[in-house]
Amino acid sequence: MNLSRLAQSLGQSATLKLNELANNLKAEGKPVVHLGGGEPEERIPAGAAEESRRMIDSGFVRYTPTSGTAPLKKEIAAYTERYYGVKPGPRNIVVGSGAKQAIYNFLVAALDPGDQVIYPVPYWVSYPEMVKLAGGVPVPVKPAEGSLLVTVKELEARITSRTRAIMLNSPGNPSGQVYPEDFIRELVALCEERGIYLLMDDIYNRLVFDGLKAPSAFAYAKKPLNESPIVSINGVSKTFSMTGYRIGWSVASEALTQAMVKIQAQVSSCPSALSQAAAAGALRDGGGFVETLRSGLERKRDVMVEELSKLKKVKLAKPQGTFYSFPDFSAYEKDSKKLSALLLEKAMVVAVPGVEFGLDGHLRLSYCGAEKDIIEGVSRIRKILD
């Protein structure tokens, strides 16, 4: 039987593939150190666990409204007002099965075949494939040599009559870099002036270090929410260590949001009622949890930076957020896939090749696991390369 050209054109998610590989190796009893992971090791917030148990004990787990339950939307609105300075109404919010579905909803709602979506390099591995799934054309924009941040001028230079959106992840996966206020202010102004959507992938926006804050695009908007090109994406997977619950959401204008609701209704009907109850509990009661997680990750970031500094030829832009580092190993090996395979074979260390994020010569090394694994993993890398 034939497969569609679209299906054949899509690449497999490198991060999910390596997660599966690491789990299989561990199950075989191999002494693998997994530095390619993308989820915190902490248990979920108490409020999330309590709401999960309450719904299970009720014996009723049913369909919900397509765009999400009223209690969860209420918590999302309060959360958005607290951390973004804008309070959305229920018709501005779509709750999806993870932030990935929220991004996909947006792309299908915003793009016609051949429309272009611009995003900076390095990028999250799913961006180009998701744009292609929605019929669009991915337009990655590389920063200047030696930098992990693009400029607004570099993004603007790639805008054409077919550009429909710019997507930005800050702090970013894989680099952990935070785009500064001046950049966000200029980018918002550009998108408002040109009538281009600005999708802010804010899934890590509270996991920021050294007293920094991830600027909110809404803070620089001249237009009210229902006229704004800004689309904010967030969820509970990273900030609340609830990856298995698969709850994300979007905040956008009513017109765009209602188009996204129609799309989601035909694709997945609604998110899990159980997961939505847990997410509402996390948002309501999880403030202390987030700070504990954030400060713990900052300590682990410092451990990763210290260990990587012991490699003679590695260059590293110190991560400002997330739980990823993106060191440049090109002085050892420019082909990141080759280097990743070497480290897996010789050191039993899982690391994600930088080419999967659009920038070869780098590896993405995560520090969301145990500190002892960070130290052991980088030590094994050093023994192989130095």
C-alpha positions in Angstrom: 0.0 0.0 0.0 1.2 3.5 -0.8 2.0 6.2 1.8 1.3 9.8 1.1 4.1 12.1 0.0 3.6 14.1 3.2 4.0 11.1 5.4 7.1 10.1 3.6 8.6 13.6 3.9 8.3 13.8 7.7 11.3 13.1 9.9 11.0 11.1 13.1 11.4 13.1 16.3 15.0 12.8 17.3 14.4 13.5 20.9 11.6 10.9 21.3 13.6 8.4 19.3 16.6 8.8 21.7 14.3 8.6 24.7 13.0 5.3 23.5 16.6 4.1 22.8 17.8 5.1 26.3 14.8 3.4 28.0 15.5 0.2 26.0 19.2 0.2 26.9 18.3 0.6 30.6 15.8 -2.2 30.4 18.6 -4.4 29.0 20.7 -3.6 32.0 23.2 -1.4 30.1 24.9 1.3 32.2 23.6 4.1 30.0 23.6 7.7 31.1 20.7 9.6 29.5 21.6 13.3 28.9 19.0 13.6 26.1 15.9 13.7 28.2 13.2 16.4 28.2 11.2 16.0 31.4 12.0 16.8 35.1 12.4 14.0 37.5 10.3 15.6 40.2 7.0 14.2 41.3 3.8 16.1 40.3 2.4 18.9 42.5 0.2 17.8 45.4 -2.8 19.7 44.1 -2.5 17.8 40.8 -2.4 14.4 42.5 -5.3 15.3 44.8 -7.6 16.3 41.9 -6.6 13.2 40.0 -7.6 11.0 42.9 -10.8 12.9 43.5 -12.0 12.4 39.9 -11.0 8.7 39.9 -12.8 8.1 43.2 -15.9 9.7 41.7 -16.1 7.0 39.1 -17.0 9.6 36.4 -14.4 10.5 33.8 -16.3 11.8 30.7 -16.0 14.0 27.7 -15.5 17.7 28.3 -16.2 20.7 26.2 -13.9 20.7 23.2 -11.9 23.8 24.3 -11.5 22.7 27.9 -13.4 22.7 31.2 -14.6 25.9 32.9 -12.6 25.2 36.1 -9.3 24.8 34.1 -10.0 27.8 31.9 -10.6 29.9 35.0 -7.2 28.9 36.4 -5.5 29.5 33.0 -7.0 33.0 32.8 -5.8 33.8 36.3 -2.4 32.3 35.5 -2.1 34.4 32.3 -3.1 37.6 34.1 -0.6 36.9 36.9 2.4 36.2 34.6 1.5 37.9 31.4 -0.5 41.0 32.5 -3.5 40.2 30.3 -6.6 38.4 31.3 -8.2 36.3 28.6 -11.9 35.3 28.5 -13.0 31.7 28.1 -13.4 32.3 24.3 -9.7 33.2 24.1 -8.5 29.9 25.5 -8.2 26.4 23.9 -7.0 23.5 26.1 -5.3 20.8 24.1 -3.6 17.5 24.7 -0.2 19.1 25.3 1.4 22.3 24.0 2.3 20.5 20.8 -1.4 20.0 19.9 -2.0 23.7 20.7 0.8 24.7 18.3 -0.6 22.4 15.6 -4.1 23.8 16.1 -2.7 27.2 15.4 -0.8 26.2 12.3 -3.8 24.5 10.7 -6.0 27.5 11.6 -3.5 30.1 10.2 -1.9 28.5 7.1 -3.0 27.9 3.6 -0.8 25.5 1.5 2.5 27.2 0.7 2.3 29.8 3.4 5.6 30.4 5.3 6.4 30.2 9.0 9.7 31.8 10.2 11.5 30.7 13.3 15.1 31.1 14.7 17.8 28.5 14.6 18.4 26.5 16.8 14.8 25.4 17.0 12.8 22.7 18.7 12.9 19.6 16.5 9.2 19.4 15.8 8.8 22.9 14.4 9.6 22.2 10.7 7.7 18.9 10.6 4.6 20.5 12.2 4.7 23.4 9.7 4.9 20.8 6.9 2.0 18.8 8.4 -0.1 22.0 8.2 0.7 22.5 4.5 3.2 25.3 5.3 6.8 26.0 4.3 9.3 26.1 7.2 11.7 29.1 7.1 14.5 28.6 9.7 16.8 31.6 10.3 20.3 31.1 11.4 22.0 33.6 13.8 25.4 35.1 13.1 28.4 32.9 13.6 29.1 32.3 17.2 25.7 33.4 18.4 22.6 31.4 19.5 20.3 34.4 19.2 19.0 35.9 15.9 18.1 39.6 15.5 14.8 41.0 14.5 16.4 42.3 11.3 17.5 38.8 10.4 14.0 37.6 10.9 12.5 40.6 9.0 14.8 39.9 6.0 13.1 36.6 5.5 9.5 37.9 5.4 7.7 37.6 2.1 4.2 38.0 0.9 3.5 34.4 1.9 4.8 34.8 5.5 1.9 34.1 8.0 3.7 33.7 11.3 6.9 33.9 13.3 7.4 31.3 16.0 9.6 32.0 19.0 10.6 29.7 22.0 12.2 31.7 24.8 13.8 30.5 26.9 14.6 28.1 24.1 15.0 24.4 23.6 17.8 23.5 22.9 19.9 26.5 23.9 18.4 27.7 27.1 18.8 31.2 25.9 16.3 34.0 26.8 15.6 36.7 24.2 15.8 40.1 25.9 13.1 42.8 26.3 14.3 45.0 23.5 14.1 42.1 21.1 10.6 41.1 22.1 9.4 44.7 22.0 10.8 45.1 18.5 9.4 41.8 17.3 5.9 42.5 18.6 5.9 45.9 16.8 7.0 44.2 13.6 4.3 41.6 13.7 1.6 44.2 14.5 2.8 46.4 11.7 3.0 43.6 9.1 -0.1 41.7 10.1 1.9 38.5 10.9 1.1 36.1 13.7 3.6 35.9 16.5 3.4 32.5 18.2 5.2 32.6 21.6 6.1 29.1 22.7 6.3 29.9 26.5 6.4 26.3 27.8 9.6 27.1 29.8 8.9 30.7 30.6 9.0 30.3 34.4 12.1 28.1 34.4 14.5 31.0 34.2 17.7 31.5 36.2 20.0 34.2 37.7 17.2 36.6 38.5 16.1 36.9 34.9 12.5 36.9 33.6 11.3 35.8 30.2 9.6 38.9 28.8 5.9 38.6 27.9 5.0 39.6 24.4 1.6 40.9 25.6 3.5 43.5 27.6 4.5 45.3 24.4 1.3 44.9 22.4 -0.4 48.0 21.2 -3.5 46.2 20.2 -6.1 44.5 22.6 -6.1 40.8 22.8 -9.0 40.3 20.3 -7.2 42.3 17.7 -3.7 41.1 18.5 -1.5 38.8 16.3 0.1 37.3 19.5 -0.6 33.7 20.3 0.8 32.4 23.6 1.3 28.7 24.1 1.9 27.1 27.5 1.2 24.0 29.5 1.9 21.9 32.6 4.4 19.4 31.2 7.7 21.2 32.0 6.9 23.8 34.7 4.8 21.4 36.8 6.7 18.2 35.8 3.4 16.7 34.4 4.6 15.4 31.0 2.4 12.3 31.2 -0.8 14.3 31.7 -0.5 15.9 28.2 -2.2 19.3 28.9 -1.3 22.5 27.1 -3.2 25.6 26.0 -3.3 28.6 23.8 -4.3 32.2 24.5 -5.2 34.2 21.4 -7.9 36.4 19.8 -11.4 35.1 19.8 -11.6 34.7 16.0 -8.4 32.6 15.9 -9.3 30.7 19.0 -12.7 29.7 17.7 -11.1 28.4 14.5 -8.7 26.4 16.6 -11.7 24.9 18.5 -13.3 23.7 15.3 -10.1 22.0 14.3 -9.5 20.3 17.6 -13.2 19.1 17.6 -12.5 17.1 14.5 -9.1 15.8 15.5 -9.3 14.8 19.1 -12.8 15.9 20.4 -11.4 17.2 23.8 -8.5 16.7 26.2 -8.7 14.1 28.9 -11.1 15.1 31.7 -8.7 13.6 34.3 -5.7 15.5 33.0 -7.6 18.7 33.0 -8.7 18.3 36.6 -5.1 17.6 37.6 -3.8 20.7 35.6 -6.4 22.9 37.3 -5.1 21.6 40.7 -1.5 22.3 39.7 -2.2 25.9 38.5 -4.2 26.6 41.7 -1.8 25.2 44.3 1.6 24.8 42.6 3.3 28.1 43.1 5.8 26.8 45.6 6.3 23.7 43.5 7.5 25.7 40.5 10.0 27.7 42.6 11.4 24.5 44.1 11.7 23.0 40.6 13.3 26.1 39.2 15.9 26.6 41.9 16.8 22.9 41.7 17.3 23.2 37.9 19.4 26.3 38.4 21.7 24.2 40.7 21.9 21.4 38.1 22.6 24.0 35.4 25.6 25.2 37.4 26.8 21.6 37.8 26.5 21.0 34.0 28.3 24.3 33.2 31.1 23.4 35.7 31.5 19.9 34.2 31.5 21.0 30.6 34.2 23.6 31.5 36.5 20.7 32.1 36.4 19.8 28.4 39.3 21.5 26.7 37.7 22.6 23.4 34.0 22.9 24.2 32.3 26.3 23.8 29.2 26.9 25.8 26.7 29.8 26.1 25.6 29.5 29.7 21.9 28.5 29.7 19.6 31.2 31.1 16.6 28.9 31.5 15.0 25.5 30.6 16.9 22.4 31.5 19.0 22.1 28.4 22.5 23.1 27.4 23.8 23.3 23.8 27.6 23.1 23.9 29.6 23.5 20.7 31.7 20.4 20.2 32.8 21.3 16.6 36.4 21.5 17.6 36.2 17.7 18.3 33.8 16.7 15.6 31.7 18.9 13.2 29.2 16.1 12.4 27.0 16.0 15.5 25.2 12.7 14.4 28.6 11.0 14.2 29.6 12.4 17.5 26.4 11.4 19.2 26.8 7.8 17.9 30.4 7.7 19.1 29.4 8.8 22.6 26.6 6.2 22.7 28.9 3.4 21.5 32.0 4.2 23.5 30.7 6.0 26.6 27.1 4.8 26.8 26.0 8.4 27.0 22.8 9.5 25.2 23.1 13.1 23.7 20.9 14.7 21.0 22.8 15.8 17.8 22.6 19.5 17.2 21.8 19.1 13.5 18.3 18.0 14.6 17.9 21.5 16.0 19.3 23.1 12.8 22.9 23.7 14.1 25.5 21.0 13.5 28.6 20.7 15.6 26.6 21.0 18.8 25.0 18.5 21.2 22.0 19.0 23.4 22.8 17.9 26.9 20.0 17.9 29.4 20.3 18.6 33.2 16.8 17.6 34.3 17.9 14.3 35.7 20.0 13.5 38.8 23.2 15.5 39.5 25.2 12.3 39.7 24.2 11.5 36.1 25.3 14.9 34.9 28.7 14.5 36.5 29.1 10.9 35.4 27.8 11.6 31.8 30.1 14.5 31.1 33.0 12.7 32.8 32.5 9.8 30.3 32.4 12.3 27.4 35.6 13.9 28.6 37.4 10.5 28.8 36.5 9.8 25.2 37.2 13.2 23.7 40.1 14.5 25.8 
